[in-house]
Amino acid sequence: MASIFLSRRDVAVGQRAPPVLRHELGVAVGRQAYQAYRDVLDSDRWQRLANAGARPQRLLFASTGTKDPAASDILYVRGLAAPNTVDTMPEKTLLAFADHGELSGAIPRDGGDAQQVLAAFAQAGVDLGALATTLQEEGARSFAASWKALMGSIEKKRDALR
């Protein structure tokens, strides 16, 4: 699966985003990724691979729990529903969606308004490329630290059992 962390983007731009754009970046990036994903699946090259038995990788929307209490608790679930995708939402988000969530349809094949929203962020002075790089680096460091901590815990347990 290809995994894209989304809510971190909205947290990262936070109050720097104009009010009309708050809580919009994560969904726009997810929709842009979905459009690119569908472009690949609709390509002649992929169709040849599929005809030979290849199976598509799924697009995974990660970090879809809403972190800002001012935003809808089902923001990402509602905005990113689409065929052949996976949403790794936290239990709190799943329960919120079961309680009051409704879908009005899937992400449009063309990503809907993703390009316009991303352009509005760029016009507002948000360097989306730099933001993506920063978040990727922070995420890699965080995952590496978690892995190191896990390995340390396993080693401790192993040593205690000797």
N, C-alpha and C positions, 0 to 999 in steps of 0.2 A: 504494500500500500504506500501511496505517497501521502505524507502527513503535513498539514499546514496548520500552524497555531494562529488563531485569529483574535481572540479577545485581548491578547497582549498588545496588539497594535492600537486598539482603542485606548487601553490604559496608557500606552507610551505617548500618544498625542494629547490625551487628557484635555486640560483646559486650554492648550494651545490651539485647539481646533475651534473654529467659529461655532457658535451655538447651533446653527442649522446643520452642521456636519458632525456634531458629537454623536458617538455610538454608531457611526456609519462606515468607518474604515474597515473594520474586520469583515463585515458582510460584503463590502465592495471587493475586497481582495479575494474572498472566497468565491464570489461570482465570477471574477476575472479568471481565477484558476479553473473553475468549472468550464468556462468557455474554451480555454486552452485545452483542457482535457477532452472535451467533445470534439474539438478540431482534430486532435490526434485520432480519436476513435472513428471519425468520419472520413479520415484520409484514405486514399487508395492503398497506400503502403500498409496501413493497419488492416484494411479489409482483406488484403492478400494474406497477411499473417493469421487473421481470424479464420479465413477459409482453410488454412493449413492446420488449424486446431489451437492456435494461441488463445489464451484467455486474458482479458484486460485486467490491468491493475486497477484497484479501486482508489478513488480519491477520498482521503480521510480528513475531515474537519475536526481539528483538535482544539482543546482549550476553549470550549464553547459554553462554559459557565460564565454568566455575566458577573463581572467583578465590580461594576459601579452600581451602587444601590439606586442611583437616579435613572438607570436604564431598565428596560423590561427584563424580567428574569428569564424570558424565553426568546430574547432578541435573536440569537444565532440559530436556534432551532427553527424558528418561524422564517427566517430569511435565507436559510441554506438547505432546505429540503430539496433533494434531487435524486433521480434514479442513479444507481450504481455508485453511491457515495456512502460513507460511514460517518457518523457523528459520535465522538466519544464524550458525551456530556456527563457531568457529575450527577449523582443521584438526586441532589436538590433540584437541578434543572429538569430532570426527567419527571420528578413528582410535580413540579410546577406546571410542566406541559400537560401532564395527565389531568391536572386540576382545571386549568383554564386556557390551554393552548388550542389553537385552531390553525390549520394550514389553508392558505388561499390558493395554493398551487405550487408547482415546482419552479426552481430557478429556470428562467428562460434559456433556451439553447444558446443564445447570443450573450448571455451574462446580464441581460437586462440593462440597468442603468450604471453598471460597474464603471465603465470608462468615464462617464460624466462625473461620477462621484470622485473618482481618483483624480481627474483633472481639476476638480474644485479644491481638493486638498493641496495639489501642487500650486494652484493659484493663491492659496492661503499661506504659502511659504513652507509647507511640509515637504521635506526632501524624502520621498518615499523609498528611493534606492538606499540612501544612507540609513533610514530607519530599518529597512529590511536587513541590511548588513549588521547593524547593531544588535537587533533582536536575535539574529541567527548566532552571532558570537556569544551573546549572553546565554542563549538557550544551550549552546554546545558546552559552555563552562558549567552551567547548572546540571546538565545531564552527566557530565564527566565527574562532578563532585558527588552526585548521587550514586553513581556507579562505584566510585572509590569508597564511599561510606558503606555501601552494601558489601563490597568485597572485604572491608575491614570487619564488619559484623560477622560475616561467614568465617573469616580466619579466627576471630575471637572464639566463636562457638566451636570451631574445629579444635582449637588448642585446648579449650575447656573439656572437651570430650576425650582427649588423649589420655 
